Amino acid sequence: MTIHDTHPFAGSQPRRPLRRFRGRLPAPVTIWAARREGGPAGLTVSSMVVADGEPGEVVGLVDPASDLFDALVGARRWAVSLLSYGDRRLSDAMAGLAPAPGGPFRLAQWRDTEWGPVLATTPGWLGARLLGEPVEAGWSMLVRGVVESIEIDEAVAPVAYVRGSYRQL
């Protein structure tokens, strides 16, 4: 994982219209995590959707160069933890935008599940099993999973991300 000395998406060129449009859509703030040899892998993922049905599915866009992508494809299972407003630093560290001495998993308490690490203070989480093979979608890989487990904590509010800022819900 790389820690950037500047925001990786900031540049001297104006942002592309599609990126600006996407930035105006409120996005969930989640950490997708999976097990791999040598320890857990995780990534902040906001380009995702949950599709209700029998079975329900979770679909997301994951960076193909990330440790998470390799771990997720290898394990074929992963956990999705919702974040709260107090988890902003963890979100930035998992995204590679903030330092995390010893790795981002040391910044919070985690519990192990059969799908992967789950943030101990999460407002909710789900466990998913990879459905089919990931496919290219823009500069990302589109990943589909069957939802196999869900837990929700009604007492903790999740956070959203809009136009480069976290928003408490």
C-alpha positions as CSV (number, residue, x, y, z in Angstrom):
1,M,0.0,0.0,0.0
2,T,1.3,3.5,-0.9
3,I,0.9,6.5,1.3
4,H,0.6,9.6,-0.9
5,D,2.2,12.9,0.0
6,T,-0.7,14.6,-1.8
7,H,-4.3,13.6,-2.5
8,P,-4.0,10.9,-5.2
9,F,-6.9,12.3,-7.2
10,A,-5.9,16.0,-7.0
11,G,-4.0,17.3,-10.0
12,S,-3.2,20.4,-12.0
13,Q,-5.8,19.4,-14.6
14,P,-9.5,20.0,-13.9
15,R,-11.2,16.8,-12.8
16,R,-13.1,14.9,-15.5
17,P,-16.8,15.6,-15.6
18,L,-17.8,12.0,-14.8
19,R,-15.6,12.1,-11.7
20,R,-17.1,15.4,-10.7
21,F,-20.6,13.9,-11.2
22,R,-19.7,10.8,-9.2
23,G,-18.4,13.0,-6.4
24,R,-21.8,14.6,-6.0
25,L,-23.5,11.3,-5.3
26,P,-23.6,10.4,-1.6
27,A,-21.5,7.3,-1.1
28,P,-21.4,4.7,1.7
29,V,-18.1,4.4,3.6
30,T,-17.2,0.8,4.0
31,I,-14.1,-1.4,4.6
32,W,-14.0,-4.5,2.6
33,A,-11.6,-7.0,4.2
34,A,-10.4,-10.6,3.5
35,R,-7.9,-13.0,4.8
36,R,-4.7,-13.8,3.0
37,E,-1.4,-15.4,3.8
38,G,0.6,-13.0,5.9
39,G,-2.4,-11.2,7.4
40,P,-5.6,-9.4,6.5
41,A,-6.1,-7.2,3.5
42,G,-8.5,-4.3,3.5
43,L,-9.6,-1.4,1.4
44,T,-12.1,1.5,1.8
45,V,-14.8,0.9,-0.8
46,S,-17.5,3.5,-1.5
47,S,-18.5,2.4,-5.0
48,M,-20.8,-0.4,-4.0
49,V,-24.5,-1.4,-3.9
50,V,-26.5,-4.0,-2.1
51,A,-29.1,-5.8,-4.2
52,D,-32.0,-7.3,-2.3
53,G,-33.3,-10.7,-3.4
54,E,-33.1,-14.4,-2.7
55,P,-30.2,-14.5,-2.4
56,G,-29.1,-10.9,-1.8
57,E,-26.0,-9.7,-3.4
58,V,-23.3,-7.1,-2.8
59,V,-21.6,-5.5,-5.8
60,G,-18.6,-3.2,-5.7
61,L,-15.7,-1.7,-7.6
62,V,-12.3,-2.7,-6.3
63,D,-8.9,-1.5,-7.4
64,P,-7.2,-4.4,-9.2
65,A,-3.8,-3.3,-7.9
66,S,-4.9,-3.5,-4.3
67,D,-3.9,-6.2,-1.8
68,L,-7.6,-6.6,-1.1
69,F,-8.4,-7.6,-4.7
70,D,-5.8,-10.4,-4.6
71,A,-7.0,-11.6,-1.2
72,L,-10.7,-11.4,-2.1
73,V,-10.2,-13.5,-5.3
74,G,-7.9,-16.0,-3.4
75,A,-10.2,-16.4,-0.4
76,R,-13.4,-16.0,-2.5
77,R,-15.0,-14.6,0.7
78,W,-14.9,-11.2,2.3
79,A,-16.5,-9.0,5.0
80,V,-18.0,-5.5,4.5
81,S,-18.0,-3.2,7.5
82,L,-20.0,0.0,7.6
83,L,-18.1,2.9,9.2
84,S,-19.3,5.6,11.6
85,Y,-18.3,9.2,11.6
86,G,-15.6,8.4,14.2
87,D,-13.9,6.0,11.8
88,R,-12.8,8.8,9.3
89,R,-9.0,8.3,10.1
90,L,-9.3,4.5,9.6
91,S,-11.1,5.1,6.3
92,D,-8.4,7.3,5.1
93,A,-5.7,4.9,6.2
94,M,-7.4,1.9,4.5
95,A,-7.6,4.0,1.3
96,G,-3.9,4.8,1.4
97,L,-4.5,8.5,2.1
98,A,-3.2,8.6,5.7
99,P,-0.3,7.0,7.5
100,A,-0.9,3.9,9.5
101,P,2.3,2.8,11.3
102,G,2.3,-1.0,11.5
103,G,-0.6,-1.1,9.0
104,P,-4.2,0.1,9.0
105,F,-5.5,-2.9,10.9
106,R,-3.6,-1.7,14.0
107,L,-5.7,1.5,14.1
108,A,-8.9,-0.3,15.4
109,Q,-10.2,-3.4,17.0
110,W,-11.3,-6.2,14.7
111,R,-13.1,-9.5,15.2
112,D,-12.5,-12.5,13.0
113,T,-15.3,-14.1,11.1
114,E,-15.4,-16.8,8.6
115,W,-15.7,-14.1,5.9
116,G,-12.8,-12.0,7.1
117,P,-12.0,-9.3,9.7
118,V,-14.9,-7.1,10.8
119,L,-14.5,-3.8,12.6
120,A,-15.5,-4.3,16.2
121,T,-17.4,-1.0,16.4
122,T,-19.2,-1.2,13.0
123,P,-22.8,0.0,12.7
124,G,-23.3,-3.1,10.6
125,W,-21.5,-5.7,8.5
126,L,-22.1,-8.4,6.0
127,G,-20.2,-11.5,4.9
128,A,-20.1,-12.3,1.2
129,R,-19.0,-15.2,-1.1
130,L,-17.6,-14.4,-4.5
131,L,-20.1,-15.0,-7.3
132,G,-18.5,-15.7,-10.7
133,E,-15.3,-13.9,-11.7
134,P,-14.6,-10.2,-11.4
135,V,-14.9,-8.2,-14.6
136,E,-13.3,-4.9,-15.7
137,A,-15.4,-1.8,-15.2
138,G,-13.6,1.4,-16.0
139,W,-10.3,1.4,-14.1
140,S,-11.7,-1.0,-11.5
141,M,-12.8,-4.6,-11.2
142,L,-16.5,-5.2,-10.6
143,V,-16.9,-7.8,-7.9
144,R,-20.2,-9.6,-7.1
145,G,-20.9,-11.6,-4.0
146,V,-23.7,-13.5,-2.5
147,V,-24.6,-12.2,1.0
148,E,-24.3,-15.0,3.5
149,S,-24.4,-13.2,6.8
150,I,-25.6,-9.8,8.1
151,E,-25.4,-8.1,11.5
152,I,-26.7,-4.5,12.2
153,D,-26.2,-2.3,15.2
154,E,-29.1,0.2,15.2
155,A,-27.4,2.4,17.9
156,V,-24.6,3.5,15.7
157,A,-25.1,5.8,12.6
158,P,-23.1,5.1,9.5
159,V,-21.2,7.9,7.6
160,A,-21.4,9.0,4.0
161,Y,-18.9,10.6,1.7
162,V,-19.9,13.5,-0.6
163,R,-17.7,15.9,-2.6
164,G,-14.5,14.9,-0.8
165,S,-15.9,15.2,2.8
166,Y,-17.3,12.8,5.3
167,R,-20.9,13.5,6.4
168,Q,-22.4,12.3,9.6
169,L,-25.8,10.8,9.1
